[in-house]
Amino acid sequence: MADNTATNGQAIVNPPASFRSAVWKYYGFPTKDGTTDKSKTICKICFATFKYCAGSTSSMSAHLKSQHSIDEKSEVLQSKTAKTSPGTKNSTGTGQSKIQDVMKNKLPRSGNRATAITKSIGVFIAKDMRPYSVVENKGFQHMINVLEPRYDLPSRVHFSEKVIPKLYEEVKAEVESDLKSAEFVALTSDGWTSRSTESYITVTAHFIQEWNIKNYVLQTRRMDVSHTSENLSNILTSAISEWNLQRYEQNPSLTSDNASNIVNAAKQAELSPHVGCVAHTINLATQKGLKVSQMDRLLGRIRRIASFFHRSTTAMAVLKSKQALLELPQHKLINDVPTRWNSSYDMVQRFLEQQAAIEAVLLTKDVKKNAKDVHFLSENDISAAESVINVLGPIKTITTILCDEKTPTVSMIHPLKEMLIQQLKVSDDDIMLVKEVKTAIAKDLDARYTDLDTLQFLKESSCLDPRFRSMPYLDETEKLDVYTALTLKAVSLNEQQQNSVQVKTEADQPSAQGQPQLPNLPSLPTLEGEHSNSSGDTTVVLTSDPPPEKKRKSALDDLFGDVFITKVHPGKSVFQLVESELANYKVEETMPLNSNPLLWWEANELKYPILSKLAKKYLCVPATSVASERVFSSAGDIVSAQRSCLHSDHVDKLLFLQKNMRVH
């Protein structure tokens, strides 16, 4: 192996004239203080050091080909590297090449090292969301020159037109390979607008692989047309076709916001089920509560206080001193965004945390004269704010949990909706403001997820989650309907995987679900006491126990050897197998709520081979479209003010690489 330990002061002496191999044009021996070390050779291009055994040049030749794309036997390449030939003398006329002289030789663009450096810069641009113009920055060029002086940095056009597209194709091939192995796929989608007022729609894919949820951003396409349901449907259909996402001749599910155009687009594209983003749903419902007149006035007063501190440098300076004096966290006040309920929650919570310091600041003489329109809240207002925060706290926690992308979440929607409605029931102890807020939120939430197909899907998802399979919020009739529906869907899913012949041995009796499948055997005469089902299928039960006494072997003995037929009985239908699995599944021990249901299914996949396949189909569906929305923040860094005119094709590729490329 090469050892890059040569120093700038070390000289390279040319080999003796008797060394006739062409490889010696690019190699020499290190010399120091007039002493030549012939046990090592040094590459005159990159100064890699090799052990040298007399007469063996194969490792040196291989190094030239792999690292510098040089074939020493080629006259063309010899002419390109004539500057490094052994006949070239340095300024001292000694016939030795100084390392400083050889450093002037640039790395071949097509060489392995130069290619690796160029690719790594492309990874840096895509993963860290840097503009292509970074390669033209003086500081970046200086850094590259220090790290590798012989590297010739390509232009920004080379990176935008060659390097990034090549990286995109490489990562796309990996994503396509992963998607191809996925049994079921679910989609999320959402739209956003860039700084240059261009509209985009993003599609992400989610699936379970080896009982882990995997997520990919598939595409971010510009929409130059109106956001009608038909146009959105065309984009979704195109994505399904491009990425080959159909399974069992069915399109995947879709999770998106509750806008009517995307709801209708999902129907037109036959994406089923279409699940409304639960974070968006909770936001809409909670906004109803925050718009109650008394609550709206309370938020307005807190908002004015927060805004005053944001625009007054004097107030902020005094606030920091009061925070230190009162031993409060050094936190700034938060201004809310009216369209996001959780920002209003954070604003009120931060105000309550800093209320002592805020009151002290507003009473300060220097601040008070500039805060004539800002008044601190009364005790009743503060008490009301605390009561509302206590009501909204569980909703904030739920929203945070549902935005997790590593564990199944769609199974949580129905239980959490029922739980929230129960918690939002008005109590006699509630103050009037709390009663109004609870009533407004519960009324809006109760009207959500009422579509019969969607509701049924959510119930079935909860049933397949070991944490919620007891379904205490359903009566016995509703539970029976859910289990019946799951039975029929499991049977339908496994129709093409059935094999009528099932064989088991008495020595090793696996469950009916796990019996090995054998190819069809030739029909045998029916033995006495044997039965066959109406379809002619039989289940052959074998045993390896020897007979109690030695008997003359029959034709069947010769056919099966030491294993002989003891009993033949009708095989269980898929319907019966599913019923059996469900019966066992119902009596399983309930999982803790903080556990991962995918780990449970991984441990019990062999025990429930049919239900586990159905679980993969349901539990891969996300409860929120957060995966698509998170692309917006990344897009803001990519389509920045400095490059607001970035072509949409580059936006798509850069976002794809930033989200999907693995960097080790």
C-alpha positions in Angstrom: 0.0 0.0 0.0 1.1 3.5 -0.7 2.4 5.6 2.2 2.1 9.4 1.6 4.8 10.4 4.0 7.3 12.1 1.7 8.3 15.6 2.9 8.9 18.6 0.7 12.6 18.6 1.4 13.1 15.1 0.2 14.7 14.4 -3.2 14.0 11.6 -5.7 16.9 10.1 -7.5 16.4 8.4 -10.9 17.0 4.7 -11.2 20.1 3.3 -12.9 20.1 3.2 -16.7 20.0 -0.6 -16.4 16.4 -0.3 -15.2 14.7 -0.4 -18.6 11.0 -0.8 -17.6 8.9 2.1 -18.8 7.4 2.4 -15.3 10.6 4.0 -14.1 9.7 7.2 -16.0 7.3 7.9 -13.1 9.2 6.4 -10.1 12.5 7.0 -8.4 14.3 6.2 -5.2 14.2 8.5 -2.1 17.5 10.1 -1.2 18.5 12.0 1.9 21.9 13.5 2.9 23.4 11.8 -0.2 22.1 8.3 0.8 19.8 6.6 -1.6 17.2 4.1 -0.1 16.6 1.4 -2.8 14.2 -0.6 -0.6 11.5 2.0 -1.5 10.2 3.8 -4.5 8.4 7.1 -4.8 5.7 8.0 -7.4 6.8 11.3 -9.0 3.2 12.4 -9.5 1.6 11.9 -6.1 4.7 10.9 -4.0 3.2 7.6 -2.8 5.8 5.4 -1.3 6.1 1.7 -2.1 8.3 -1.2 -0.9 10.5 -2.3 -3.7 11.7 -5.8 -4.3 14.4 -6.1 -6.9 12.9 -6.7 -10.4 9.2 -6.3 -9.3 7.3 -3.3 -10.8 3.8 -4.7 -10.9 2.5 -2.8 -7.9 4.0 0.5 -9.3 2.3 -0.2 -12.7 -1.0 -0.9 -11.1 -0.8 2.3 -9.1 -0.2 4.3 -12.3 -3.3 2.8 -13.9 -5.7 3.0 -11.0 -4.7 6.3 -9.5 -3.4 8.3 -12.5 -5.0 6.6 -15.5 -1.5 6.1 -17.0 -0.4 3.2 -19.0 3.3 3.4 -19.1 3.4 1.3 -22.3 1.2 3.8 -24.2 3.2 6.3 -26.3 0.4 8.8 -26.1 0.3 8.8 -22.3 4.1 8.9 -22.2 4.1 12.1 -24.1 1.5 13.7 -21.8 3.8 12.9 -18.8 7.1 13.8 -20.4 7.7 16.4 -17.7 8.1 13.6 -15.1 10.5 11.5 -17.2 13.8 10.4 -15.5 15.8 12.5 -18.0 14.4 15.8 -16.7 17.0 17.6 -14.6 16.2 20.0 -11.8 17.8 23.4 -11.5 20.8 21.9 -9.8 21.5 19.6 -12.8 21.8 16.6 -10.6 19.3 14.5 -12.5 17.1 14.3 -9.4 13.5 15.6 -9.3 12.5 17.7 -6.3 9.1 17.0 -4.8 8.3 20.7 -5.2 8.8 20.4 -8.9 6.6 17.3 -9.3 3.8 19.1 -7.2 3.2 21.3 -10.2 1.7 18.3 -12.1 -2.2 18.3 -11.9 -4.2 15.3 -11.2 -5.8 13.8 -14.3 -9.5 14.7 -14.3 -10.5 11.2 -15.0 -8.2 9.7 -12.4 -9.7 8.0 -9.3 -8.5 10.6 -6.8 -9.7 13.6 -8.8 -13.1 11.9 -9.5 -13.5 11.1 -5.8 -12.8 14.7 -4.8 -15.2 16.0 -7.4 -17.9 13.7 -6.2 -17.4 14.6 -2.6 -17.8 18.3 -3.5 -21.1 17.4 -5.2 -22.2 15.6 -2.1 -21.3 18.7 0.0 -23.4 20.9 -2.3 -26.4 18.6 -2.2 -26.4 17.5 1.4 -25.5 20.8 2.9 -27.8 22.8 0.5 -25.0 25.0 -0.8 -25.3 27.0 -4.0 -23.4 25.8 -7.1 -21.5 29.2 -7.0 -19.7 28.0 -3.8 -17.0 26.5 -6.1 -16.3 30.1 -7.3 -15.8 31.5 -3.8 -12.2 32.5 -3.0 -12.3 30.9 0.4 -13.6 27.6 -0.9 -11.0 27.5 -3.7 -8.2 28.3 -1.1 -9.3 25.4 1.1 -9.3 23.0 -1.8 -5.9 24.2 -2.9 -4.5 23.6 0.6 -6.0 20.2 0.9 -4.9 19.0 -2.6 -2.8 21.5 -4.6 -2.8 19.2 -7.7 -6.6 19.1 -7.9 -8.1 21.2 -10.7 -11.5 22.5 -9.5 -14.2 22.2 -12.2 -16.6 25.0 -13.0 -20.1 25.5 -11.4 -21.6 24.4 -14.7 -19.8 21.0 -14.5 -21.3 20.4 -11.1 -24.9 21.5 -12.1 -24.9 19.7 -15.4 -22.7 16.6 -14.7 -22.0 15.9 -11.1 -25.4 16.5 -9.4 -27.4 14.7 -12.2 -25.0 11.7 -11.9 -25.4 11.6 -8.1 -29.2 11.8 -8.6 -29.2 8.8 -10.9 -27.1 6.8 -8.5 -29.3 7.6 -5.5 -32.5 7.1 -7.5 -31.4 3.6 -8.5 -31.0 2.8 -4.7 -34.4 4.2 -3.9 -36.0 2.3 -6.8 -34.4 -0.9 -5.5 -35.8 -0.3 -2.0 -39.2 0.5 -3.3 -39.2 -2.6 -5.5 -38.7 -4.8 -2.5 -41.5 -3.1 -0.5 -44.7 -5.1 -0.2 -46.8 -2.1 0.3 -46.2 1.6 -0.1 -48.1 4.7 1.2 -47.8 8.3 -0.1 -47.9 11.8 1.4 -48.2 15.0 -0.6 -48.3 18.7 -0.1 -47.7 21.9 -2.0 -45.6 25.0 -1.4 -44.4 28.2 -3.1 -40.8 29.2 -3.6 -39.3 32.7 -3.2 -39.6 33.2 -6.9 -43.4 32.6 -6.6 -43.2 29.2 -8.3 -45.6 26.5 -7.1 -44.3 23.0 -6.3 -45.9 19.8 -5.1 -43.9 17.2 -3.3 -44.6 13.4 -3.1 -43.0 11.2 -0.4 -43.2 7.4 -0.1 -43.4 5.3 3.1 -43.1 1.6 3.6 -42.0 -1.1 6.1 -38.7 -2.9 5.4 -37.5 -5.6 7.8 -40.1 -4.1 10.2 -38.6 -0.6 10.1 -40.4 2.3 8.6 -38.5 3.9 5.7 -39.2 7.2 4.1 -38.2 8.7 0.8 -38.9 12.0 -1.0 -39.7 10.9 -4.5 -40.2 14.1 -6.4 -40.8 17.8 -6.1 -42.4 19.0 -9.3 -43.3 22.6 -10.4 -47.0 23.3 -11.1 -47.4 25.9 -13.8 -51.1 25.2 -14.0 -54.0 25.8 -11.6 -54.2 23.6 -8.6 -57.4 21.9 -9.7 -58.2 18.3 -8.6 -57.6 17.1 -12.1 -54.1 18.6 -12.4 -53.2 17.3 -8.9 -54.5 13.9 -9.9 -52.3 13.8 -13.0 -49.2 14.5 -10.9 -50.0 11.8 -8.4 -50.8 9.3 -11.1 -47.6 10.2 -12.9 -45.6 9.6 -9.7 -47.2 6.2 -9.2 -46.3 5.2 -12.7 -42.8 6.5 -12.7 -41.9 4.8 -9.4 -43.9 1.7 -10.0 -45.9 2.0 -6.8 -48.9 -0.2 -7.6 -49.2 -3.3 -5.5 -51.7 -6.1 -6.3 -53.1 -3.9 -9.0 -54.1 -1.3 -6.5 -52.8 2.3 -6.0 -51.2 3.2 -2.7 -52.9 5.2 0.0 -52.4 9.0 0.4 -52.1 11.2 3.4 -52.5 15.0 2.8 -54.2 18.0 4.1 -58.0 18.4 4.1 -58.3 20.8 1.1 -61.1 19.9 -1.2 -58.9 19.9 -4.4 -56.5 17.2 -3.0 -59.4 15.2 -1.6 -61.0 15.1 -5.0 -57.7 14.4 -6.7 -57.1 11.4 -4.5 -60.5 10.0 -5.6 -59.8 10.7 -9.3 -56.4 9.0 -9.0 -58.0 6.1 -7.1 -55.7 6.4 -4.1 -57.3 4.5 -1.3 -57.6 5.2 1.5 -57.2 8.9 1.6 -56.3 9.9 5.2 -56.5 13.6 6.1 -53.4 14.8 7.9 -54.2 14.6 11.6 -51.9 17.5 12.5 -53.8 19.7 10.0 -57.1 18.4 11.3 -56.1 19.2 14.9 -54.9 22.6 13.9 -58.2 23.4 12.3 -60.2 22.2 15.3 -58.0 24.0 17.8 -58.2 27.2 15.8 -61.9 27.1 16.4 -61.3 27.1 20.1 -58.7 29.9 19.9 -61.1 32.1 17.9 -63.7 32.2 20.8 -64.1 35.9 21.4 -62.8 36.0 25.0 -59.8 33.8 24.0 -59.1 35.9 21.0 -58.9 39.1 23.1 -56.6 37.4 25.6 -54.3 36.3 22.8 -54.3 39.8 21.4 -53.1 41.3 24.7 -50.3 38.8 25.1 -49.3 39.3 21.4 -49.0 43.1 21.9 -46.7 42.5 24.9 -44.5 40.1 22.9 -44.3 42.4 19.9 -43.3 45.3 22.2 -40.3 43.4 23.5 -39.3 42.3 20.0 -39.1 45.9 18.8 -37.7 47.6 21.9 -34.0 47.0 22.5 -34.2 48.8 25.9 -37.0 46.4 27.0 -35.0 43.4 25.9 -31.9 44.5 27.8 -33.9 45.1 31.0 -35.7 41.8 30.5 -32.3 39.9 30.5 -31.3 41.6 33.7 -34.6 40.8 35.4 -34.4 37.2 34.3 -31.0 36.9 35.9 -32.2 38.5 39.0 -35.3 36.3 39.3 -33.3 33.2 38.2 -35.6 32.6 35.2 -34.5 31.0 31.9 -32.9 33.4 29.5 -35.6 33.0 26.9 -37.0 35.5 24.5 -40.8 36.0 24.2 -42.5 34.3 21.3 -44.7 35.9 18.6 -47.4 33.5 17.3 -48.4 32.8 13.7 -52.2 33.1 13.6 -52.5 30.1 11.2 -50.7 27.7 13.5 -52.4 27.0 16.8 -49.2 25.5 18.4 -47.4 28.8 18.0 -50.2 30.5 20.0 -49.8 27.8 22.6 -46.0 28.4 22.7 -46.5 32.2 23.0 -48.9 31.9 26.0 -46.7 29.3 27.7 -43.6 31.4 27.3 -45.5 34.5 28.6 -46.6 32.5 31.7 -43.0 31.3 32.2 -41.6 34.9 32.1 -44.6 36.8 33.6 -42.7 37.9 36.8 -39.8 39.3 34.7 -42.2 40.9 32.2 -44.2 42.7 34.9 -41.0 44.0 36.5 -39.7 45.3 33.1 -43.0 47.1 32.4 -42.9 48.8 35.8 -39.4 50.1 35.0 -39.3 53.9 34.5 -37.3 53.8 31.2 -39.5 51.2 29.7 -42.9 52.4 31.0 -42.7 55.7 29.2 -42.4 53.9 25.8 -45.0 51.3 26.6 -48.1 53.4 27.0 -50.3 51.1 24.9 -49.0 47.9 26.6 -50.7 46.8 29.7 -49.8 43.8 31.9 -52.5 41.1 32.3 -54.8 41.0 35.4 -54.8 38.1 37.8 -58.0 36.8 36.2 -56.4 36.9 32.8 -53.4 35.1 33.9 -55.5 32.5 35.7 -57.6 32.0 32.5 -54.4 31.7 30.4 -53.1 29.0 32.7 -56.5 27.1 32.5 -56.5 27.2 28.7 -52.8 26.0 28.6 -53.8 23.0 30.8 -56.6 22.1 28.2 -54.3 22.5 25.2 -51.3 20.7 26.7 -52.4 17.2 25.8 -53.3 18.3 22.3 -49.7 19.7 21.8 -48.3 16.4 23.1 -50.4 14.4 20.7 -49.4 16.5 17.7 -45.7 16.0 18.6 -46.2 12.2 18.9 -48.1 12.0 15.6 -45.3 13.8 13.7 -42.9 10.9 14.4 -41.7 9.2 11.3 -40.1 6.1 12.9 -43.1 4.4 14.4 -46.6 3.7 13.0 -49.0 6.6 13.6 -52.1 6.0 11.5 -53.3 3.4 14.1 -53.3 6.1 16.7 -55.7 8.5 15.0 -59.0 6.9 16.0 -58.0 6.1 19.7 -56.6 9.6 20.1 -59.7 11.3 18.6 -62.0 9.4 21.0 -59.7 10.2 23.9 -59.6 13.9 23.0 -63.4 14.1 22.7 -63.6 12.5 26.2 -61.1 15.0 27.7 -62.8 17.9 26.1 -66.1 17.2 27.8 -67.2 20.3 29.8 -66.9 20.0 33.6 -68.8 21.9 36.2 -65.5 23.2 37.6 -64.5 24.8 34.3 -64.5 28.5 34.0 -66.6 30.0 31.2 -63.6 30.6 28.9 -62.5 27.0 29.2 -66.0 25.7 28.6 -66.3 27.7 25.4 -62.8 26.6 24.1 -63.5 22.9 24.9 -66.9 23.0 23.2 -65.6 24.7 20.0 -62.7 22.2 19.6 -64.8 19.1 20.4 -67.5 20.1 18.0 -65.1 20.5 15.1 -63.1 17.4 16.0 -66.2 15.3 16.2 -67.1 16.0 12.6 -63.7 14.8 11.3 -62.9 11.3 10.0 -66.6 10.5 9.6 -66.4 9.1 6.0 -67.4 5.4 6.4 -64.5 4.0 4.4 -61.9 6.1 6.1 -63.3 5.5 9.5 -63.4 1.7 8.9 -59.7 1.8 7.8 -58.7 3.7 11.0 -60.5 1.2 13.2 -58.8 -1.7 11.4 -55.4 0.0 11.7 -55.9 0.4 15.4 -56.9 -3.3 15.7 -53.7 -4.3 14.0 -51.6 -2.3 16.4 -50.9 -4.5 19.5 -51.2 -1.4 21.7 -54.8 -0.6 20.8 -56.2 -3.9 19.6 -58.6 -4.1 22.7 -60.4 -1.1 21.2 -62.2 -0.1 24.5 -63.9 2.8 22.7 -66.0 0.4 20.6 -68.9 -1.8 21.6 -68.9 -5.5 21.0 -70.8 -5.3 17.7 -68.4 -2.7 16.3 -65.4 -4.9 17.4 -67.0 -7.9 15.6 -67.4 -5.8 12.5 -63.8 -4.8 12.5 -62.5 -8.4 13.0 -64.8 -9.7 10.3 -63.6 -7.0 7.8 -59.9 -7.9 8.7 -60.6 -11.6 8.1 -62.1 -10.9 4.6 -59.2 -8.6 3.7 -56.6 -11.0 4.9 -58.1 -13.8 2.9 -58.3 -11.6 -0.2 -54.6 -10.6 0.2 -53.4 -14.2 0.5 -55.5 -15.7 -2.3 -52.7 -15.9 -4.8 -50.2 -17.3 -2.2 -52.2 -20.4 -1.3 -51.1 -23.9 -1.9 -53.6 -26.7 -1.4 -51.1 -29.4 -0.3 -49.9 -29.1 3.3 -47.6 -31.6 4.9 -46.5 -32.0 8.5 -44.8 -34.7 10.6 -45.7 -36.0 14.0 -42.1 -35.5 15.2 -42.2 -31.8 14.1 -45.7 -30.3 14.2 -45.7 -26.7 13.1 -48.8 -24.6 13.3 -51.1 -24.7 10.3 -49.9 -21.3 9.2 -46.3 -22.3 9.1 -46.6 -25.7 7.3 -44.1 -26.0 4.4 -45.7 -26.0 1.0 -44.9 -28.9 -1.3 -45.5 -29.3 -5.0 -48.6 -31.3 -6.1 -48.0 -35.0 -5.9 -49.5 -37.6 -8.2 -53.0 -38.8 -7.1 -52.9 -41.9 -4.9 -55.6 -44.4 -4.2 -57.8 -43.5 -1.2 -56.9 -45.6 1.8 -59.4 -47.0 4.2 -60.5 -44.4 6.7 -59.2 -41.5 4.6 -61.3 -38.6 3.5 -60.8 -35.8 1.0 -62.5 -32.5 0.8 -64.8 -31.4 -2.0 -62.0 -29.9 -4.0 -60.0 -33.1 -3.8 -57.3 -31.5 -1.7 -55.8 -33.5 1.1 -53.6 -32.8 4.0 -51.0 -35.6 4.4 -49.8 -36.1 8.0 -46.4 -37.9 8.1 -44.5 -39.4 11.0 -41.0 -40.7 11.3 -41.7 -43.2 14.1 -40.8 -46.7 13.0 -43.6 -49.4 12.9 -43.9 -51.6 16.0 -43.0 -54.6 14.0 -41.2 -55.3 10.8 -43.6 -55.7 7.9 -43.1 -56.3 4.2 -42.6 -53.1 2.4 -45.4 -52.0 0.0 -45.2 -49.7 -3.0 -45.9 -46.7 -0.7 -43.1 -47.8 1.6 -40.7 -47.7 -1.3 -42.1 -44.3 -2.3 -41.8 -42.6 1.1 -38.9 -44.6 2.6 -39.0 -44.7 6.4 -41.8 -42.1 6.5 -45.3 -43.5 6.1 -48.8 -42.1 6.0 -50.7 -42.4 9.2 -53.6 -40.1 8.6 -55.1 -37.9 5.8 -57.5 -35.2 6.6 -59.0 -32.1 4.9 -56.7 -29.1 4.9 -57.8 -25.8 6.5 -59.0 -23.1 4.3 -57.3 -19.7 4.3 -60.4 -18.3 6.0 -60.1 -20.8 8.8 -56.4 -20.0 9.2 -57.1 -16.3 9.4 -59.8 -16.9 12.0 -57.4 -19.0 14.0 -54.7 -16.3 13.9 -57.2 -13.6 14.9 -58.5 -15.8 17.8 -54.9 -16.1 19.1 -54.2 -12.5 18.5 -57.2 -11.3 20.5 -55.8 -13.0 23.7 -52.3 -11.7 23.4 -50.9 -9.6 26.2 -51.4 -5.9 25.6 -48.3 -3.9 24.7 -47.2 -0.8 26.7 -48.3 2.4 24.9 -44.7 3.6 24.7 -43.5 0.5 22.8 -43.0 0.1 19.1 -45.6 -2.2 17.5 -43.3 -3.0 14.6 -40.9 -4.8 17.0 -43.8 -6.9 18.3 -44.8 -7.9 14.7 -41.2 -8.7 13.9 -41.1 -11.1 16.9 -44.4 -12.7 16.1 -44.3 -12.7 12.3 -43.9 -16.5 12.1 -46.8 -17.0 14.6 -49.1 -14.8 12.5 -47.8 -15.1 8.9 -51.1 -13.9 7.3 -52.0 -11.1 9.8 -48.4 -9.8 9.7 -48.7 -9.1 6.0 -51.9 -7.2 6.6 -50.2 -5.2 9.4 -47.4 -4.1 6.9 -50.1 -2.8 4.6 -51.9 -0.7 7.3 -49.1 0.4 9.6 -46.9 1.9 6.8 -49.5 4.7 6.3 -48.4 7.9 8.1 -51.0 9.9 10.1 -49.6 13.3 8.9 -48.2 14.8 5.8 -45.3 16.2 7.8 -42.8 14.3 5.6 -43.9 16.5 2.7 -44.1 19.7 4.8 -40.5 19.2 6.1 -39.4 19.5 2.5 -40.6 23.1 2.5 -38.0 24.2 5.1 -35.2 22.5 3.1 -36.5 24.1 0.0 -36.3 27.5 1.6 -32.5 26.9 2.1 -32.1 25.6 -1.5 -34.3 28.1 -3.3 -32.8 31.0 -1.3 -32.7 34.7 -2.1 -29.3 34.2 -3.7 -30.6 31.7 -6.2 -34.3 32.3 -6.4 -34.1 31.6 -10.2 -32.8 28.1 -9.8 -34.3 25.9 -12.4 -37.1 23.6 -11.2 -35.3 20.5 -12.4 -32.3 21.4 -10.2 -34.7 22.0 -7.3 -36.2 18.5 -7.7 -32.8 16.8 -7.8 -31.2 18.8 -5.0 -34.2 18.2 -2.6 -34.2 14.5 -3.6 -30.5 14.2 -2.8 -30.6 16.2 0.4 -33.4 14.0 1.8 -32.4 10.6 0.4 -28.6 10.5 0.0 -26.8 8.6 2.8 -23.5 10.1 3.8 -21.2 7.9 5.9 
